[in-house]
Amino acid sequence: MKKMRTRFIIYPKFQYSIIFANIAALLLCMAFIFFKIDATFSLMKEMANSANISPQHNFFTLLGLQQSVIFEKILMISSLYLIISTVAIILLSHKMAGPIVRLKSYLKELEETKTYTKLSFRKGDYFIDVCDQVNATLTTIMEKK
């Protein structure tokens, strides 16, 4: 039976930096969107005022309602995006960080034991070519000894 991964944050500095960069980019985009929407609604209110529409007119109530609904929907969609993208980043960064963590432990073990064993990464990990290159290099070195 295949062992299920239980720890997905294996290189916190790397993985958290990607997550925080994603959050920062989303917040920056959201701030810009909210600013532009607010400016647009303010312009519509100014236009209504210059057209001598009474501030008690239902038009202003409708504008306020539309603005709050738009903000609410954007906030909901952005929150959903944040959850989905964070999960995706954790899963993808795990496939990137895993080989680096494995390579570090492999090199430490090689240094301590002076015994060459073939390096392997998990199925589905990135940087398989690095694994192949390390094995080819170490095989060449061992053959020359």
C-alpha positions as CSV (number, residue, x, y, z in Angstrom):
1,M,0.0,0.0,0.0
2,K,1.3,3.5,-0.9
3,K,2.3,5.7,2.0
4,M,0.3,8.9,2.1
5,R,2.2,12.2,2.5
6,T,1.2,13.9,5.7
7,R,3.7,16.8,5.8
8,F,3.5,19.2,2.9
9,I,5.5,22.1,4.3
10,I,9.0,20.6,4.2
11,Y,11.0,23.7,3.3
12,P,9.1,26.4,5.2
13,K,11.3,29.4,4.2
14,F,10.9,28.6,0.5
15,Q,7.3,27.5,0.6
16,Y,6.0,30.3,2.9
17,S,7.8,33.0,0.8
18,I,5.9,31.8,-2.3
19,I,2.6,31.8,-0.4
20,F,3.2,35.3,1.0
21,A,4.2,36.6,-2.4
22,N,0.9,35.3,-3.8
23,I,-1.1,36.8,-0.9
24,A,0.7,40.2,-1.4
25,A,0.0,40.2,-5.1
26,L,-3.7,39.4,-4.5
27,L,-4.0,42.1,-1.9
28,L,-2.4,44.6,-4.2
29,C,-4.7,43.7,-7.0
30,M,-7.7,43.8,-4.8
31,A,-6.8,47.2,-3.4
32,F,-6.4,48.6,-6.9
33,I,-9.8,47.0,-8.0
34,F,-11.6,48.4,-4.9
35,F,-10.0,51.8,-5.4
36,K,-11.1,51.9,-9.1
37,I,-14.6,50.7,-8.3
38,D,-15.0,53.3,-5.5
39,A,-13.7,56.0,-7.8
40,T,-16.3,55.0,-10.5
41,F,-19.2,55.0,-8.1
42,S,-18.0,58.4,-6.7
43,L,-18.0,59.8,-10.2
44,M,-21.6,58.4,-10.8
45,K,-22.7,60.1,-7.6
46,E,-21.1,63.4,-8.7
47,M,-22.8,63.2,-12.1
48,A,-26.1,62.6,-10.4
49,N,-25.6,65.6,-8.1
50,S,-24.6,67.8,-11.0
51,A,-27.9,66.6,-12.7
52,N,-29.7,68.0,-9.7
53,I,-30.9,64.6,-8.5
54,S,-32.0,64.8,-4.9
55,P,-29.7,63.0,-2.4
56,Q,-32.8,61.2,-1.1
57,H,-33.6,59.8,-4.6
58,N,-33.7,56.0,-4.9
59,F,-30.9,56.3,-7.5
60,F,-28.4,56.9,-4.7
61,T,-29.7,54.0,-2.7
62,L,-29.3,51.8,-5.8
63,L,-25.8,53.0,-6.3
64,G,-24.9,52.2,-2.7
65,L,-26.5,48.8,-3.0
66,Q,-24.7,48.0,-6.3
67,Q,-21.3,49.1,-4.9
68,S,-21.7,47.0,-1.7
69,V,-22.8,43.9,-3.7
70,I,-19.9,44.3,-6.1
71,F,-17.4,44.6,-3.2
72,E,-19.0,41.6,-1.5
73,K,-18.7,39.4,-4.6
74,I,-15.2,40.5,-5.3
75,L,-14.2,39.7,-1.7
76,M,-15.9,36.3,-1.9
77,I,-14.2,35.4,-5.2
78,S,-10.8,36.7,-4.0
79,S,-11.1,34.6,-0.8
80,L,-11.9,31.5,-2.8
81,Y,-9.0,32.3,-5.1
82,L,-6.7,32.7,-2.1
83,I,-7.7,29.3,-0.7
84,I,-7.4,27.5,-4.0
85,S,-4.1,29.1,-4.9
86,T,-2.6,28.5,-1.5
87,V,-3.4,24.8,-1.7
88,A,-2.0,24.7,-5.2
89,I,1.2,26.5,-4.2
90,I,1.7,24.1,-1.2
91,L,1.3,21.0,-3.4
92,L,3.5,22.4,-6.2
93,S,6.2,23.8,-4.0
94,H,6.2,20.4,-2.1
95,K,7.2,18.8,-5.4
96,M,9.9,21.4,-5.9
97,A,11.2,21.5,-2.3
98,G,11.1,17.7,-1.8
99,P,14.0,17.0,-4.2
100,I,16.1,19.8,-2.7
101,V,15.5,18.5,0.9
102,R,16.3,14.9,-0.3
103,L,19.5,16.0,-2.2
104,K,20.7,17.9,1.0
105,S,20.2,14.8,3.2
106,Y,21.7,12.5,0.5
107,L,24.8,14.7,0.3
108,K,25.1,14.8,4.1
109,E,24.8,11.0,4.2
110,L,27.4,10.6,1.5
111,E,29.8,12.9,3.3
112,E,29.3,11.0,6.6
113,T,29.4,7.4,5.3
114,K,31.6,7.8,2.2
115,T,29.4,5.1,0.7
116,Y,27.8,5.7,-2.7
117,T,24.2,4.7,-3.2
118,K,22.0,5.8,-6.0
119,L,20.0,9.0,-5.4
120,S,16.3,8.8,-6.1
121,F,13.4,11.3,-5.9
122,R,9.8,10.5,-5.4
123,K,7.6,9.8,-8.4
124,G,6.0,13.1,-9.6
125,D,8.7,15.3,-8.1
126,Y,10.4,18.0,-10.2
127,F,14.1,18.1,-10.9
128,I,14.5,14.5,-11.9
129,D,17.2,15.6,-14.3
130,V,19.2,16.8,-11.3
131,C,18.9,13.4,-9.7
132,D,20.1,11.7,-12.9
133,Q,23.0,14.2,-13.2
134,V,24.1,13.6,-9.6
135,N,24.0,9.8,-10.2
136,A,25.9,10.0,-13.5
137,T,28.6,12.3,-11.9
138,L,29.0,10.1,-8.8
139,T,29.2,6.9,-11.0
140,T,31.9,8.6,-13.1
141,I,33.9,9.6,-10.0
142,M,33.5,6.1,-8.5
143,E,34.7,4.4,-11.7
144,K,37.9,6.6,-11.7
145,K,38.8,5.5,-8.2
